[in-house]
C-alpha cells in the first residue's frame, strides 16, 4: 500500500498517466479480446461460427479499437500540453523547509 502511495505522489500528473495506461491496456481486455476468444472457441468446439455472432463480435472489436485509439490520442494530447515538470509534493515540502530554516535568525 505504501508503494502505491509513493508512486501516486511521485508522478506529478498521475491521472494522465492512469488515462494512458487504461486506454492502452483496459480497452483490449474489455472490448477486443473477449469477442475474438469467443469466436475462436466457438469455432473449435462446433466447427462453425454463426454469422450474426461473428458480425456482432467484429463490431465490438471495431468499437474497442476505435476507443483505444481515441483514448490513447487524448492522453497523448494531454501529455503534450504539459508545460513544465512539477516536482513531487515531498520534494517541494523539503525545499520549503530549507527555505524556511534559511530565513530564520536564531
For each residue, the residues with C-beta under 8 A, 3 or more apart:
1: 4 5
2: 5 6
3: 6 7
4: 1 7 8
5: 1 2 8 9
6: 2 3 9 10
7: 3 4 10 11 14
8: 4 5 11 14
9: 5 6 88 89 90
10: 6 7 88
11: 7 8 14 17 88
12: 85 86 87 88
13: 16 17 82 86
14: 7 8 11 17 18
15: 18 19
16: 13 19 20 75 78 79 82
17: 11 13 14 20 21
18: 14 15 21 22
19: 15 16 22 23 71 74 75 78
20: 16 17 23 24 72 75 76 79
21: 17 18 24 25 26
22: 18 19 25 26 27 71
23: 19 20 26 27 67 68 70 71 72 74 75
24: 20 21 27 28 68 71 72
25: 21 22 28 29
26: 21 22 23 29 30
27: 22 23 24 30 31 32 64 67 68 71
28: 24 25 31 32 33 64 68
29: 25 26 32 33
30: 26 27 34 64
31: 27 28 34 35 60 61 63 64 67 68
32: 27 28 29 35 36 61 64 65 68
33: 28 29 36 37
34: 30 31 37 38 60
35: 31 32 38 39 56 57 58 60 61
36: 32 33 39 40 57 61
37: 33 34 40 41
38: 34 35 41 42 53 57
39: 35 36 42 43 49 53 54 57
40: 36 37 43 44
41: 37 38 44 45
42: 38 39 45 46 49 53
43: 39 40 46 47 48 49
44: 40 41
45: 41 42
46: 42 43 49
47: 43
48: 43
49: 39 42 43 46 53 54
50: 53 54
51: 54 55
52: 55 56
53: 38 39 42 49 50 56 57
54: 39 49 50 51 57 58
55: 51 52 58 59
56: 35 52 53 59 60
57: 35 36 38 39 53 54 60 61
58: 35 54 55 61 62
59: 55 56 62 63
60: 31 34 35 56 57 63 64
61: 31 32 35 36 57 58 64 65
62: 58 59 65 66
63: 31 59 60 66 67
64: 27 28 30 31 32 60 61 67 68
65: 32 61 62 68 69
66: 62 63 69 70
67: 23 27 31 63 64 70 71
68: 23 24 27 28 31 32 64 65 71 72
69: 65 66 72 73
70: 23 66 67 73 74
71: 19 22 23 24 27 67 68 74 75
72: 20 23 24 68 69 75 76
73: 69 70 76 77
74: 19 23 70 71 77 78
75: 16 19 20 23 71 72 78 79
76: 20 72 73 79 80
77: 73 74 80 81
78: 16 19 74 75 81 82
79: 16 20 75 76 82
80: 76 77
81: 77 78
82: 13 16 78 79
83:
84:
85: 12
86: 12 13
87: 12 91 92 95
88: 9 10 11 12 91 92
89: 9 92 93
90: 9 93 94
91: 87 88 94 95
92: 87 88 89 95 96
93: 89 90 96 97
94: 90 91 97 98
95: 87 91 92 98 99
96: 92 93 99 100
97: 93 94 100 101
98: 94 95 101 102
99: 95 96 102 103
100: 96 97 103 104
101: 97 98 104
102: 98 99
103: 99 100
104: 100 101
105:
106:
